[in-house]
Amino acid sequence: MTLPESHAHLWWARPERFTDPAELARYRGMLTDDERMKTDRFRFERDRHTCLITRVLVRTTLSRYCDVLPEQWRFRANDHGRPEILEPASPLRFNLSHTNGLVVCVVSHDREVGVDVESLERMGHWLDLAERYFAPREAAALRRLAAEQQPARFLEYWTLKESYIKARGLGLAIPLADFSFDLPAGSPDDIAIRFTRAIDDASSRWQFSLERFGAGHLIATAVERNASGSVCVTLHEAVGPLV
Ligand SMILES: CC(C)(COP(=O)(O)OP(=O)(O)OC[C@H]1O[C@@H](n2cnc3c(N)ncnc32)[C@H](O)[C@@H]1OP(=O)(O)O)[C@@H](O)C(=O)NCCC(=O)NCCS
């Protein structure tokens, strides 16, 4: 598969669709010892399964674009925990996100990318977090909404914010109050980010997408633009068997 420089591909998989024991054993064989240990540390089988599918989705996704076997990839975490390709050297960049029932991996050609997926089931518990952690203008925009619209909009802000801090590779080292999104009513297609002076970044550098995925999930991507302008982000399903 080719990945033009002006594109980013967003691969998704439903972990529960991967059930064949022989296939899962083969997947497990693709992991490094560290990845197997990480997978085994989860207390619940569902989480161990999601972790396995996540690792295999990343490996098989990267291998779609070059002549490297899925088990040959080696990763390292940056100072803030973001996994990045260590070997073999590659211009590919990726980021992943997982939640109940969905795993996603965004991949690009030498541009920063971040992705976050959230389950809409989790709505309704986090509204006070907006007051505490979001930018004041985001919290104010939420307060102006009708009560029944607030949980979904909160989650939209949250998912976008996560996609940005993940694209930067800095995670929560970036205070969530130091940048904000303008979200028009309805489903936004032109999403703008603003920064306080504390953040050394330019809003023109980033392109965001936000969409409902199926009945239960929300996905946001943050993709670095380059001089040639906007990036085409397309969705692809990773169907089993992955290898
Ligand atoms: C780790 C973090 C980057 C994202 O966490 P998250 O949204 O809970 O989880 P996601 O599934 O979207 O992302 C996790 C993946 O991001 C990647 N990741 C980890 N650190 C990262 C970083 N600094 N930058 C980019 N990606 C990172 C990893 O691949 C990780 O998955 P893995 O450990 O299985 O490899 C960070 O933003 C965080 O800890 N957020 C806290 C989330 C939180 O507190 N949620 C509750 C809100 S009340």
The ligand as a Gaussian input file, in Angstrom:
#p B3LYP/6-31G(d) Opt

LIG

0 1
 C       -1.196000       8.574000      27.631000
 C       -2.001000       9.687000      27.021000
 C       -1.156000      10.305000      25.968000
 C       -3.307000       9.182000      26.393000
 O       -3.956000       8.354000      27.228000
 P       -5.447000       7.814000      27.009000
 O       -6.261000       8.800000      26.249000
 O       -5.915000       7.402000      28.335000
 O       -5.247000       6.485000      26.151000
 P       -5.197000       6.216000      24.569000
 O       -5.671000       4.839000      24.377000
 O       -5.834000       7.277000      23.756000
 O       -3.648000       6.309000      24.238000
 C       -2.742000       5.452000      24.823000
 C       -1.627000       5.227000      23.843000
 O       -1.032000       6.454000      23.489000
 C        0.344000       6.238000      23.273000
 N        1.049000       7.206000      24.108000
 C        1.523000       7.074000      25.362000
 N        2.118000       8.225000      25.724000
 C        2.007000       9.069000      24.689000
 C        2.440000      10.414000      24.463000
 N        3.117000      11.103000      25.363000
 N        2.168000      10.977000      23.267000
 C        1.497000      10.280000      22.322000
 N        1.063000       9.021000      22.478000
 C        1.318000       8.442000      23.662000
 C        0.651000       4.803000      23.634000
 O        0.749000       4.071000      22.425000
 C       -0.557000       4.382000      24.430000
 O       -0.963000       3.058000      24.237000
 P       -0.090000       1.800000      24.690000
 O        0.399000       2.100000      26.066000
 O       -1.040000       0.664000      24.637000
 O        1.019000       1.730000      23.689000
 C       -2.186000      10.807000      28.020000
 O       -2.843000      11.846000      27.374000
 C       -2.881000      10.493000      29.246000
 O       -2.363000       9.869000      30.147000
 N       -4.074000      10.938000      29.342000
 C       -4.797000      10.763000      30.539000
 C       -6.108000      10.307000      30.178000
 C       -6.973000      10.508000      31.344000
 O       -6.586000      10.951000      32.407000
 N       -8.193000      10.190000      31.103000
 C       -9.158000      10.353000      32.067000
 C       -9.743000      11.689000      31.914000
 S      -10.670000      12.141000      33.267000

